[in-house]
Amino acid sequence: YVVERAKKCLDFVVTYHFFHFVATCYVTGFPSTVSWWVIHFAALLLAVLLGEYVCMLAETQDIGLGAKGGASKGRKVKKKPSTIDDEL
């Protein structure tokens, strides 16, 4: 994931839209049409809302502990060798 926290989605989206705006100004000049501004504002709003939604989904997932999930998921769990004392 590029953004892992919902708090950071707004910052990330505004930053990449700002860089896009600067690149647009450099290549084609200052955008003077209303449609350009409406489309990019709508894209910014949509990206923020969807990004925060996806991040909140990921943040609210259960954290698995033990051999069935979490950090040890997919790994074999080593067991201690049993001794006679354990069986008694």
N, CA, C and O atoms as a CHARMM CRD file, in Angstrom:
* protein
*
  352
    1    1 TYR  N      0.81600  -1.18000   0.00000 PROA 1      0.00000
    2    1 TYR  CA     0.00000   0.00000   0.00000 PROA 1      0.00000
    3    1 TYR  C      0.86800   1.25700   0.00000 PROA 1      0.00000
    4    1 TYR  O      1.94600   1.27500   0.59500 PROA 1      0.00000
    5    2 VAL  N      0.40300   2.28100  -0.65600 PROA 2      0.00000
    6    2 VAL  CA     1.11200   3.55200  -0.65200 PROA 2      0.00000
    7    2 VAL  C      0.78800   4.31400   0.62800 PROA 2      0.00000
    8    2 VAL  O      1.68100   4.85600   1.27900 PROA 2      0.00000
    9    3 VAL  N     -0.47200   4.35100   0.97700 PROA 3      0.00000
   10    3 VAL  CA    -0.91600   5.03500   2.19000 PROA 3      0.00000
   11    3 VAL  C     -1.54400   3.98900   3.09600 PROA 3      0.00000
   12    3 VAL  O     -2.48000   3.29400   2.69900 PROA 3      0.00000
   13    4 GLU  N     -1.03000   3.88000   4.30600 PROA 4      0.00000
   14    4 GLU  CA    -1.52700   2.84500   5.20300 PROA 4      0.00000
   15    4 GLU  C     -2.46500   3.36800   6.27900 PROA 4      0.00000
   16    4 GLU  O     -3.09500   2.56800   6.97100 PROA 4      0.00000
   17    5 ARG  N     -2.57900   4.66700   6.44300 PROA 5      0.00000
   18    5 ARG  CA    -3.43500   5.24700   7.47300 PROA 5      0.00000
   19    5 ARG  C     -4.44700   6.18600   6.83400 PROA 5      0.00000
   20    5 ARG  O     -4.10900   6.92900   5.91300 PROA 5      0.00000
   21    6 ALA  N     -5.66500   6.15900   7.30800 PROA 6      0.00000
   22    6 ALA  CA    -6.72000   7.00800   6.75300 PROA 6      0.00000
   23    6 ALA  C     -6.41200   8.48800   6.95600 PROA 6      0.00000
   24    6 ALA  O     -6.82200   9.32000   6.14800 PROA 6      0.00000
   25    7 LYS  N     -5.69300   8.82400   8.02900 PROA 7      0.00000
   26    7 LYS  CA    -5.33200  10.21800   8.29500 PROA 7      0.00000
   27    7 LYS  C     -4.44700  10.80800   7.20100 PROA 7      0.00000
   28    7 LYS  O     -4.49000  12.01200   6.95000 PROA 7      0.00000
   29    8 LYS  N     -3.65900   9.98400   6.56200 PROA 8      0.00000
   30    8 LYS  CA    -2.68400  10.46200   5.58700 PROA 8      0.00000
   31    8 LYS  C     -3.22600  10.52400   4.16000 PROA 8      0.00000
   32    8 LYS  O     -2.53400  11.01900   3.27000 PROA 8      0.00000
   33    9 CYS  N     -4.43000  10.04200   3.92100 PROA 9      0.00000
   34    9 CYS  CA    -4.98200  10.00500   2.56800 PROA 9      0.00000
   35    9 CYS  C     -5.15700  11.39600   1.98700 PROA 9      0.00000
   36    9 CYS  O     -4.79300  11.63200   0.83500 PROA 9      0.00000
   37   10 LEU  N     -5.70500  12.31600   2.76000 PROA 10     0.00000
   38   10 LEU  CA    -5.91400  13.68200   2.27800 PROA 10     0.00000
   39   10 LEU  C     -4.58200  14.32000   1.89000 PROA 10     0.00000
   40   10 LEU  O     -4.48000  14.93600   0.82900 PROA 10     0.00000
   41   11 ASP  N     -3.57300  14.18200   2.72700 PROA 11     0.00000
   42   11 ASP  CA    -2.25500  14.75200   2.42400 PROA 11     0.00000
   43   11 ASP  C     -1.68000  14.17700   1.14200 PROA 11     0.00000
   44   11 ASP  O     -1.16800  14.91600   0.30000 PROA 11     0.00000
   45   12 PHE  N     -1.76200  12.85300   0.98900 PROA 12     0.00000
   46   12 PHE  CA    -1.20800  12.20500  -0.19400 PROA 12     0.00000
   47   12 PHE  C     -1.91900  12.65800  -1.46400 PROA 12     0.00000
   48   12 PHE  O     -1.26800  12.98000  -2.45700 PROA 12     0.00000
   49   13 VAL  N     -3.25100  12.68400  -1.44000 PROA 13     0.00000
   50   13 VAL  CA    -4.02100  13.04600  -2.63200 PROA 13     0.00000
   51   13 VAL  C     -3.79400  14.50400  -3.01300 PROA 13     0.00000
   52   13 VAL  O     -3.61300  14.81500  -4.19000 PROA 13     0.00000
   53   14 VAL  N     -3.80300  15.39500  -2.03200 PROA 14     0.00000
   54   14 VAL  CA    -3.56300  16.81100  -2.32900 PROA 14     0.00000
   55   14 VAL  C     -2.15600  17.00700  -2.87000 PROA 14     0.00000
   56   14 VAL  O     -1.94900  17.82400  -3.76700 PROA 14     0.00000
   57   15 THR  N     -1.19100  16.27500  -2.34300 PROA 15     0.00000
   58   15 THR  CA     0.19400  16.40400  -2.81600 PROA 15     0.00000
   59   15 THR  C      0.32500  15.96900  -4.26900 PROA 15     0.00000
   60   15 THR  O      0.92400  16.68200  -5.07400 PROA 15     0.00000
   61   16 TYR  N     -0.23000  14.80300  -4.61800 PROA 16     0.00000
   62   16 TYR  CA    -0.06500  14.38400  -6.01100 PROA 16     0.00000
   63   16 TYR  C     -0.89400  15.22800  -6.95800 PROA 16     0.00000
   64   16 TYR  O     -0.49900  15.38500  -8.11300 PROA 16     0.00000
   65   17 HSD  N     -2.02200  15.78200  -6.53400 PROA 17     0.00000
   66   17 HSD  CA    -2.76600  16.70100  -7.39500 PROA 17     0.00000
   67   17 HSD  C     -2.01600  18.03100  -7.55900 PROA 17     0.00000
   68   17 HSD  O     -2.06100  18.64500  -8.62500 PROA 17     0.00000
   69   18 PHE  N     -1.33300  18.46700  -6.50900 PROA 18     0.00000
   70   18 PHE  CA    -0.52600  19.67800  -6.62200 PROA 18     0.00000
   71   18 PHE  C      0.60100  19.47900  -7.62900 PROA 18     0.00000
   72   18 PHE  O      0.84900  20.34700  -8.46600 PROA 18     0.00000
   73   19 PHE  N      1.29100  18.32700  -7.55000 PROA 19     0.00000
   74   19 PHE  CA     2.36500  18.05500  -8.51400 PROA 19     0.00000
   75   19 PHE  C      1.81200  17.95700  -9.93600 PROA 19     0.00000
   76   19 PHE  O      2.46500  18.38400 -10.88800 PROA 19     0.00000
   77   20 HSD  N      0.61600  17.39800 -10.07900 PROA 20     0.00000
   78   20 HSD  CA    -0.01200  17.33600 -11.39800 PROA 20     0.00000
   79   20 HSD  C     -0.32900  18.74400 -11.89900 PROA 20     0.00000
   80   20 HSD  O     -0.13700  19.04200 -13.07800 PROA 20     0.00000
   81   21 PHE  N     -0.81000  19.60100 -11.01700 PROA 21     0.00000
   82   21 PHE  CA    -1.10200  20.99700 -11.37200 PROA 21     0.00000
   83   21 PHE  C      0.16600  21.72000 -11.81400 PROA 21     0.00000
   84   21 PHE  O      0.15100  22.43700 -12.81400 PROA 21     0.00000
   85   22 VAL  N      1.25600  21.54100 -11.08400 PROA 22     0.00000
   86   22 VAL  CA     2.53300  22.18400 -11.44400 PROA 22     0.00000
   87   22 VAL  C      3.01700  21.67100 -12.79400 PROA 22     0.00000
   88   22 VAL  O      3.47100  22.45900 -13.62300 PROA 22     0.00000
   89   23 ALA  N      2.92900  20.36900 -13.02600 PROA 23     0.00000
   90   23 ALA  CA     3.35400  19.80200 -14.31100 PROA 23     0.00000
   91   23 ALA  C      2.48100  20.31800 -15.44900 PROA 23     0.00000
   92   23 ALA  O      2.98000  20.60000 -16.53900 PROA 23     0.00000
   93   24 THR  N      1.18600  20.44200 -15.20100 PROA 24     0.00000
   94   24 THR  CA     0.28100  20.97600 -16.22300 PROA 24     0.00000
   95   24 THR  C      0.63000  22.42000 -16.55500 PROA 24     0.00000
   96   24 THR  O      0.65600  22.80200 -17.72500 PROA 24     0.00000
   97   25 CYS  N      0.89600  23.21600 -15.53800 PROA 25     0.00000
   98   25 CYS  CA     1.28600  24.61700 -15.77400 PROA 25     0.00000
   99   25 CYS  C      2.58700  24.70700 -16.55400 PROA 25     0.00000
  100   25 CYS  O      2.73600  25.58400 -17.40400 PROA 25     0.00000
  101   26 TYR  N      3.51900  23.82800 -16.28300 PROA 26     0.00000
  102   26 TYR  CA     4.81200  23.84200 -16.96400 PROA 26     0.00000
  103   26 TYR  C      4.66800  23.43600 -18.43400 PROA 26     0.00000
  104   26 TYR  O      5.27600  24.04700 -19.31200 PROA 26     0.00000
  105   27 VAL  N      3.86500  22.40800 -18.69500 PROA 27     0.00000
  106   27 VAL  CA     3.75900  21.86800 -20.05200 PROA 27     0.00000
  107   27 VAL  C      2.80300  22.67700 -20.92800 PROA 27     0.00000
  108   27 VAL  O      3.15300  23.03700 -22.05200 PROA 27     0.00000
  109   28 THR  N      1.60100  22.96500 -20.42700 PROA 28     0.00000
  110   28 THR  CA     0.59100  23.59800 -21.27800 PROA 28     0.00000
  111   28 THR  C      0.17400  24.98900 -20.81500 PROA 28     0.00000
  112   28 THR  O     -0.64500  25.63400 -21.47000 PROA 28     0.00000
  113   29 GLY  N      0.71200  25.45500 -19.71800 PROA 29     0.00000
  114   29 GLY  CA     0.31100  26.75300 -19.19300 PROA 29     0.00000
  115   29 GLY  C     -0.77500  26.60200 -18.14800 PROA 29     0.00000
  116   29 GLY  O     -1.27600  25.50400 -17.90700 PROA 29     0.00000
  117   30 PHE  N     -1.13200  27.71600 -17.53000 PROA 30     0.00000
  118   30 PHE  CA    -2.13100  27.71000 -16.46800 PROA 30     0.00000
  119   30 PHE  C     -3.48200  27.26400 -17.02500 PROA 30     0.00000
  120   30 PHE  O     -3.94500  27.81400 -18.02400 PROA 30     0.00000
  121   31 PRO  N     -4.11800  26.27800 -16.39600 PROA 31     0.00000
  122   31 PRO  CA    -5.42500  25.81000 -16.89100 PROA 31     0.00000
  123   31 PRO  C     -6.49800  26.88400 -16.66700 PROA 31     0.00000
  124   31 PRO  O     -6.75800  27.29000 -15.53400 PROA 31     0.00000
  125   32 SER  N     -7.10300  27.32700 -17.75000 PROA 32     0.00000
  126   32 SER  CA    -8.05600  28.42400 -17.63700 PROA 32     0.00000
  127   32 SER  C     -9.50400  27.98900 -17.87200 PROA 32     0.00000
  128   32 SER  O    -10.41600  28.80500 -17.74100 PROA 32     0.00000
  129   33 THR  N     -9.72600  26.73900 -18.21100 PROA 33     0.00000
  130   33 THR  CA   -11.09900  26.30000 -18.45600 PROA 33     0.00000
  131   33 THR  C    -11.74100  25.81600 -17.16100 PROA 33     0.00000
  132   33 THR  O    -11.09100  25.21300 -16.30700 PROA 33     0.00000
  133   34 VAL  N    -13.01100  26.09400 -17.04300 PROA 34     0.00000
  134   34 VAL  CA   -13.75800  25.68100 -15.85800 PROA 34     0.00000
  135   34 VAL  C    -13.86500  24.16100 -15.80100 PROA 34     0.00000
  136   34 VAL  O    -13.83700  23.58000 -14.71700 PROA 34     0.00000
  137   35 SER  N    -13.98600  23.52100 -16.94300 PROA 35     0.00000
  138   35 SER  CA   -14.12900  22.05900 -16.95800 PROA 35     0.00000
  139   35 SER  C    -12.88700  21.37800 -16.37300 PROA 35     0.00000
  140   35 SER  O    -13.01400  20.35800 -15.69600 PROA 35     0.00000
  141   36 TRP  N    -11.68500  21.92300 -16.62100 PROA 36     0.00000
  142   36 TRP  CA   -10.45900  21.34400 -16.05500 PROA 36     0.00000
  143   36 TRP  C    -10.52600  21.38700 -14.53600 PROA 36     0.00000
  144   36 TRP  O    -10.22300  20.39800 -13.86900 PROA 36     0.00000
  145   37 TRP  N    -10.91900  22.51800 -13.99300 PROA 37     0.00000
  146   37 TRP  CA   -10.97600  22.68400 -12.54000 PROA 37     0.00000
  147   37 TRP  C    -12.05900  21.79700 -11.92200 PROA 37     0.00000
  148   37 TRP  O    -11.84400  21.20900 -10.86200 PROA 37     0.00000
  149   38 VAL  N    -13.21200  21.69700 -12.57100 PROA 38     0.00000
  150   38 VAL  CA   -14.30500  20.86700 -12.04500 PROA 38     0.00000
  151   38 VAL  C    -13.90800  19.39300 -12.05200 PROA 38     0.00000
  152   38 VAL  O    -14.13300  18.68000 -11.07400 PROA 38     0.00000
  153   39 ILE  N    -13.32600  18.94700 -13.13900 PROA 39     0.00000
  154   39 ILE  CA   -12.92300  17.54200 -13.25200 PROA 39     0.00000
  155   39 ILE  C    -11.85100  17.20000 -12.22100 PROA 39     0.00000
  156   39 ILE  O    -11.92900  16.15200 -11.58000 PROA 39     0.00000
  157   40 HSD  N    -10.86200  18.05600 -12.05200 PROA 40     0.00000
  158   40 HSD  CA    -9.77900  17.74900 -11.11200 PROA 40     0.00000
  159   40 HSD  C    -10.21200  17.88300  -9.66000 PROA 40     0.00000
  160   40 HSD  O     -9.71800  17.15400  -8.80000 PROA 40     0.00000
  161   41 PHE  N    -11.11900  18.79800  -9.37600 PROA 41     0.00000
  162   41 PHE  CA   -11.64700  18.87600  -8.01700 PROA 41     0.00000
  163   41 PHE  C    -12.48600  17.63000  -7.70500 PROA 41     0.00000
  164   41 PHE  O    -12.40500  17.09000  -6.60200 PROA 41     0.00000
  165   42 ALA  N    -13.28200  17.17900  -8.66500 PROA 42     0.00000
  166   42 ALA  CA   -14.07800  15.96500  -8.46900 PROA 42     0.00000
  167   42 ALA  C    -13.16700  14.74500  -8.30800 PROA 42     0.00000
  168   42 ALA  O    -13.43500  13.87400  -7.48000 PROA 42     0.00000
  169   43 ALA  N    -12.08800  14.68400  -9.09900 PROA 43     0.00000
  170   43 ALA  CA   -11.14600  13.57000  -8.97900 PROA 43     0.00000
  171   43 ALA  C    -10.44600  13.58700  -7.62500 PROA 43     0.00000
  172   43 ALA  O    -10.22500  12.53500  -7.02600 PROA 43     0.00000
  173   44 LEU  N    -10.09700  14.77300  -7.14200 PROA 44     0.00000
  174   44 LEU  CA    -9.46500  14.90300  -5.84000 PROA 44     0.00000
  175   44 LEU  C    -10.41700  14.42900  -4.74200 PROA 44     0.00000
  176   44 LEU  O    -10.02100  13.66900  -3.85800 PROA 44     0.00000
  177   45 LEU  N    -11.65300  14.87200  -4.79900 PROA 45     0.00000
  178   45 LEU  CA   -12.64300  14.48700  -3.80000 PROA 45     0.00000
  179   45 LEU  C    -12.89900  12.98100  -3.81800 PROA 45     0.00000
  180   45 LEU  O    -12.95700  12.34600  -2.76500 PROA 45     0.00000
  181   46 LEU  N    -13.04900  12.42000  -4.99000 PROA 46     0.00000
  182   46 LEU  CA   -13.27600  10.98200  -5.13000 PROA 46     0.00000
  183   46 LEU  C    -12.08100  10.17700  -4.61700 PROA 46     0.00000
  184   46 LEU  O    -12.25700   9.16900  -3.93200 PROA 46     0.00000
  185   47 ALA  N    -10.86600  10.62200  -4.94900 PROA 47     0.00000
  186   47 ALA  CA    -9.66900   9.90900  -4.50200 PROA 47     0.00000
  187   47 ALA  C     -9.53900   9.95000  -2.98300 PROA 47     0.00000
  188   47 ALA  O     -9.15400   8.95400  -2.37000 PROA 47     0.00000
  189   48 VAL  N     -9.85500  11.09000  -2.36700 PROA 48     0.00000
  190   48 VAL  CA    -9.78600  11.19000  -0.90400 PROA 48     0.00000
  191   48 VAL  C    -10.81700  10.26700  -0.26400 PROA 48     0.00000
  192   48 VAL  O    -10.48900   9.50900   0.64800 PROA 48     0.00000
  193   49 LEU  N    -12.04400  10.32600  -0.73100 PROA 49     0.00000
  194   49 LEU  CA   -13.10100   9.51000  -0.12700 PROA 49     0.00000
  195   49 LEU  C    -12.84800   8.01500  -0.29000 PROA 49     0.00000
  196   49 LEU  O    -12.98500   7.25300   0.66700 PROA 49     0.00000
  197   50 LEU  N    -12.47900   7.59600  -1.49600 PROA 50     0.00000
  198   50 LEU  CA   -12.20300   6.16800  -1.70500 PROA 50     0.00000
  199   50 LEU  C    -10.95300   5.71500  -0.94900 PROA 50     0.00000
  200   50 LEU  O    -10.92300   4.62000  -0.38700 PROA 50     0.00000
  201   51 GLY  N     -9.92800   6.56000  -0.94000 PROA 51     0.00000
  202   51 GLY  CA    -8.70100   6.21700  -0.22200 PROA 51     0.00000
  203   51 GLY  C     -8.93700   6.05500   1.26600 PROA 51     0.00000
  204   51 GLY  O     -8.45000   5.10200   1.87300 PROA 51     0.00000
  205   52 GLU  N     -9.68300   6.98200   1.86100 PROA 52     0.00000
  206   52 GLU  CA    -9.97100   6.87000   3.28900 PROA 52     0.00000
  207   52 GLU  C    -10.85700   5.66100   3.57800 PROA 52     0.00000
  208   52 GLU  O    -10.68500   4.99800   4.60100 PROA 52     0.00000
  209   53 TYR  N    -11.78900   5.37300   2.69800 PROA 53     0.00000
  210   53 TYR  CA   -12.65300   4.20700   2.88500 PROA 53     0.00000
  211   53 TYR  C    -11.83800   2.91400   2.86400 PROA 53     0.00000
  212   53 TYR  O    -12.00900   2.05700   3.73100 PROA 53     0.00000
  213   54 VAL  N    -10.96300   2.77400   1.88700 PROA 54     0.00000
  214   54 VAL  CA   -10.14800   1.55700   1.78100 PROA 54     0.00000
  215   54 VAL  C     -9.19500   1.44300   2.97100 PROA 54     0.00000
  216   54 VAL  O     -8.99600   0.35300   3.50800 PROA 54     0.00000
  217   55 CYS  N     -8.60800   2.56300   3.37800 PROA 55     0.00000
  218   55 CYS  CA    -7.71400   2.52700   4.53700 PROA 55     0.00000
  219   55 CYS  C     -8.46800   2.15300   5.81000 PROA 55     0.00000
  220   55 CYS  O     -7.95500   1.39500   6.63200 PROA 55     0.00000
  221   56 MET  N     -9.67900   2.67700   5.97800 PROA 56     0.00000
  222   56 MET  CA   -10.45200   2.32600   7.17300 PROA 56     0.00000
  223   56 MET  C    -10.85700   0.85800   7.16000 PROA 56     0.00000
  224   56 MET  O    -10.92200   0.23000   8.21600 PROA 56     0.00000
  225   57 LEU  N    -11.13000   0.30300   5.98600 PROA 57     0.00000
  226   57 LEU  CA   -11.42300  -1.13100   5.90900 PROA 57     0.00000
  227   57 LEU  C    -10.21800  -1.94800   6.36500 PROA 57     0.00000
  228   57 LEU  O    -10.35900  -2.91800   7.11000 PROA 57     0.00000
  229   58 ALA  N     -9.03500  -1.54700   5.91100 PROA 58     0.00000
  230   58 ALA  CA    -7.82600  -2.27600   6.29200 PROA 58     0.00000
  231   58 ALA  C     -7.52300  -2.09800   7.77700 PROA 58     0.00000
  232   58 ALA  O     -7.05300  -3.03000   8.42900 PROA 58     0.00000
  233   59 GLU  N     -7.78800  -0.90100   8.31800 PROA 59     0.00000
  234   59 GLU  CA    -7.50100  -0.65000   9.72800 PROA 59     0.00000
  235   59 GLU  C     -8.45000  -1.38600  10.66300 PROA 59     0.00000
  236   59 GLU  O     -8.08300  -1.68700  11.79900 PROA 59     0.00000
  237   60 THR  N     -9.64900  -1.67600  10.21200 PROA 60     0.00000
  238   60 THR  CA   -10.62900  -2.30800  11.09200 PROA 60     0.00000
  239   60 THR  C    -10.63600  -3.83100  11.00800 PROA 60     0.00000
  240   60 THR  O    -11.45600  -4.47500  11.66300 PROA 60     0.00000
  241   61 GLN  N     -9.75100  -4.41200  10.22500 PROA 61     0.00000
  242   61 GLN  CA    -9.67500  -5.87000  10.16600 PROA 61     0.00000
  243   61 GLN  C     -9.09700  -6.40700  11.46300 PROA 61     0.00000
  244   61 GLN  O     -8.28200  -5.75500  12.11700 PROA 61     0.00000
  245   62 ASP  N     -9.53400  -7.60700  11.82100 PROA 62     0.00000
  246   62 ASP  CA    -9.01900  -8.24200  13.02400 PROA 62     0.00000
  247   62 ASP  C     -7.54600  -8.55100  12.87500 PROA 62     0.00000
  248   62 ASP  O     -7.06800  -8.87300  11.78700 PROA 62     0.00000
  249   63 ILE  N     -6.83400  -8.44900  13.98100 PROA 63     0.00000
  250   63 ILE  CA    -5.41900  -8.80500  14.00500 PROA 63     0.00000
  251   63 ILE  C     -5.35000 -10.23200  14.53900 PROA 63     0.00000
  252   63 ILE  O     -5.70600 -10.49700  15.68700 PROA 63     0.00000
  253   64 GLY  N     -4.88900 -11.14100  13.69500 PROA 64     0.00000
  254   64 GLY  CA    -4.80100 -12.53200  14.11200 PROA 64     0.00000
  255   64 GLY  C     -3.56700 -12.77200  14.95900 PROA 64     0.00000
  256   64 GLY  O     -2.49000 -12.24300  14.68300 PROA 64     0.00000
  257   65 LEU  N     -3.73800 -13.55900  15.97200 PROA 65     0.00000
  258   65 LEU  CA    -2.62000 -13.91600  16.84100 PROA 65     0.00000
  259   65 LEU  C     -2.44300 -15.42100  16.80800 PROA 65     0.00000
  260   65 LEU  O     -3.41400 -16.17000  16.69900 PROA 65     0.00000
  261   66 GLY  N     -1.22000 -15.85000  16.90100 PROA 66     0.00000
  262   66 GLY  CA    -0.94800 -17.27200  16.94500 PROA 66     0.00000
  263   66 GLY  C     -0.70200 -17.85600  15.56900 PROA 66     0.00000
  264   66 GLY  O     -0.37200 -17.14000  14.62300 PROA 66     0.00000
  265   67 ALA  N     -0.86600 -19.16100  15.46900 PROA 67     0.00000
  266   67 ALA  CA    -0.52500 -19.88100  14.24600 PROA 67     0.00000
  267   67 ALA  C     -1.55200 -19.70500  13.13500 PROA 67     0.00000
  268   67 ALA  O     -1.24100 -19.96200  11.97200 PROA 67     0.00000
  269   68 LYS  N     -2.78100 -19.27000  13.46700 PROA 68     0.00000
  270   68 LYS  CA    -3.82500 -19.16200  12.44900 PROA 68     0.00000
  271   68 LYS  C     -3.84700 -17.81200  11.74800 PROA 68     0.00000
  272   68 LYS  O     -4.58300 -17.65200  10.77500 PROA 68     0.00000
  273   69 GLY  N     -3.09200 -16.86400  12.19100 PROA 69     0.00000
  274   69 GLY  CA    -3.11600 -15.55600  11.54500 PROA 69     0.00000
  275   69 GLY  C     -2.01200 -14.68900  12.08300 PROA 69     0.00000
  276   69 GLY  O     -1.16500 -15.14900  12.84900 PROA 69     0.00000
  277   70 GLY  N     -2.01700 -13.41900  11.68100 PROA 70     0.00000
  278   70 GLY  CA    -1.03300 -12.47000  12.17200 PROA 70     0.00000
  279   70 GLY  C      0.32800 -12.68400  11.55900 PROA 70     0.00000
  280   70 GLY  O      0.44800 -13.05500  10.39200 PROA 70     0.00000
  281   71 ALA  N      1.36000 -12.44500  12.36000 PROA 71     0.00000
  282   71 ALA  CA     2.73000 -12.48400  11.86200 PROA 71     0.00000
  283   71 ALA  C      3.17500 -13.88500  11.48100 PROA 71     0.00000
  284   71 ALA  O      4.03600 -14.04300  10.61600 PROA 71     0.00000
  285   72 SER  N      2.60200 -14.90400  12.11000 PROA 72     0.00000
  286   72 SER  CA     3.05500 -16.26000  11.82300 PROA 72     0.00000
  287   72 SER  C      2.23900 -16.93500  10.73000 PROA 72     0.00000
  288   72 SER  O      2.39200 -18.13400  10.49500 PROA 72     0.00000
  289   73 LYS  N      1.38600 -16.19000  10.06700 PROA 73     0.00000
  290   73 LYS  CA     0.53900 -16.77000   9.02500 PROA 73     0.00000
  291   73 LYS  C      1.40600 -17.31900   7.88900 PROA 73     0.00000
  292   73 LYS  O      2.27200 -16.61900   7.36400 PROA 73     0.00000
  293   74 GLY  N      1.17100 -18.54100   7.52800 PROA 74     0.00000
  294   74 GLY  CA     1.92300 -19.15000   6.44300 PROA 74     0.00000
  295   74 GLY  C      3.23500 -19.76300   6.88300 PROA 74     0.00000
  296   74 GLY  O      3.91400 -20.40200   6.07900 PROA 74     0.00000
  297   75 ARG  N      3.60500 -19.58700   8.12600 PROA 75     0.00000
  298   75 ARG  CA     4.84400 -20.16600   8.62100 PROA 75     0.00000
  299   75 ARG  C      4.52100 -21.35300   9.51800 PROA 75     0.00000
  300   75 ARG  O      3.47100 -21.41200  10.15800 PROA 75     0.00000
  301   76 LYS  N      5.44100 -22.28000   9.54400 PROA 76     0.00000
  302   76 LYS  CA     5.26900 -23.42600  10.43000 PROA 76     0.00000
  303   76 LYS  C      5.70200 -23.01800  11.83100 PROA 76     0.00000
  304   76 LYS  O      6.71800 -22.34800  12.01200 PROA 76     0.00000
  305   77 VAL  N      4.93100 -23.42400  12.79900 PROA 77     0.00000
  306   77 VAL  CA     5.24400 -23.12200  14.18400 PROA 77     0.00000
  307   77 VAL  C      6.03700 -24.29400  14.74400 PROA 77     0.00000
  308   77 VAL  O      5.60200 -25.44500  14.69000 PROA 77     0.00000
  309   78 LYS  N      7.21000 -23.97600  15.28200 PROA 78     0.00000
  310   78 LYS  CA     8.04500 -25.02100  15.85900 PROA 78     0.00000
  311   78 LYS  C      7.51100 -25.38400  17.24000 PROA 78     0.00000
  312   78 LYS  O      7.18700 -24.51500  18.05000 PROA 78     0.00000
  313   79 LYS  N      7.42900 -26.67700  17.48500 PROA 79     0.00000
  314   79 LYS  CA     7.00200 -27.15300  18.79000 PROA 79     0.00000
  315   79 LYS  C      8.23200 -27.62300  19.55600 PROA 79     0.00000
  316   79 LYS  O      9.20800 -28.10600  18.98000 PROA 79     0.00000
  317   80 LYS  N      8.14900 -27.46500  20.86900 PROA 80     0.00000
  318   80 LYS  CA     9.23000 -27.97200  21.70600 PROA 80     0.00000
  319   80 LYS  C      9.19300 -29.49200  21.67400 PROA 80     0.00000
  320   80 LYS  O      8.12000 -30.09400  21.64000 PROA 80     0.00000
  321   81 PRO  N     10.35200 -30.10000  21.68500 PROA 81     0.00000
  322   81 PRO  CA    10.34600 -31.55800  21.75200 PROA 81     0.00000
  323   81 PRO  C      9.75000 -32.00800  23.08900 PROA 81     0.00000
  324   81 PRO  O     10.08800 -31.47400  24.14600 PROA 81     0.00000
  325   82 SER  N      8.88100 -32.97600  23.02300 PROA 82     0.00000
  326   82 SER  CA     8.23400 -33.43900  24.26300 PROA 82     0.00000
  327   82 SER  C      9.20000 -34.30800  25.06000 PROA 82     0.00000
  328   82 SER  O     10.07300 -34.98300  24.51600 PROA 82     0.00000
  329   83 THR  N      9.00400 -34.25700  26.34100 PROA 83     0.00000
  330   83 THR  CA     9.81400 -35.09900  27.23400 PROA 83     0.00000
  331   83 THR  C      8.87100 -36.00500  28.00300 PROA 83     0.00000
  332   83 THR  O      7.65400 -35.82400  27.97400 PROA 83     0.00000
  333   84 ILE  N      9.43200 -36.95700  28.67500 PROA 84     0.00000
  334   84 ILE  CA     8.62200 -37.88600  29.46000 PROA 84     0.00000
  335   84 ILE  C      7.91500 -37.14000  30.57200 PROA 84     0.00000
  336   84 ILE  O      6.77800 -37.47500  30.90500 PROA 84     0.00000
  337   85 ASP  N      8.56100 -36.12400  31.16700 PROA 85     0.00000
  338   85 ASP  CA     7.95700 -35.36900  32.25900 PROA 85     0.00000
  339   85 ASP  C      6.69100 -34.64900  31.80700 PROA 85     0.00000
  340   85 ASP  O      5.77100 -34.46800  32.60500 PROA 85     0.00000
  341   86 ASP  N      6.62500 -34.22900  30.52000 PROA 86     0.00000
  342   86 ASP  CA     5.44100 -33.54700  30.02300 PROA 86     0.00000
  343   86 ASP  C      4.24000 -34.47700  29.92700 PROA 86     0.00000
  344   86 ASP  O      3.09700 -34.04500  30.07100 PROA 86     0.00000
  345   87 GLU  N      4.50100 -35.73100  29.68900 PROA 87     0.00000
  346   87 GLU  CA     3.42900 -36.69400  29.53600 PROA 87     0.00000
  347   87 GLU  C      2.86200 -37.15000  30.85500 PROA 87     0.00000
  348   87 GLU  O      1.73700 -37.64700  30.90300 PROA 87     0.00000
  349   88 LEU  N      3.61500 -36.99300  31.93400 PROA 88     0.00000
  350   88 LEU  CA     3.14800 -37.45300  33.25100 PROA 88     0.00000
  351   88 LEU  C      2.31700 -36.43000  33.86600 PROA 88     0.00000
  352   88 LEU  O      1.82500 -36.62200  34.97900 PROA 88     0.00000
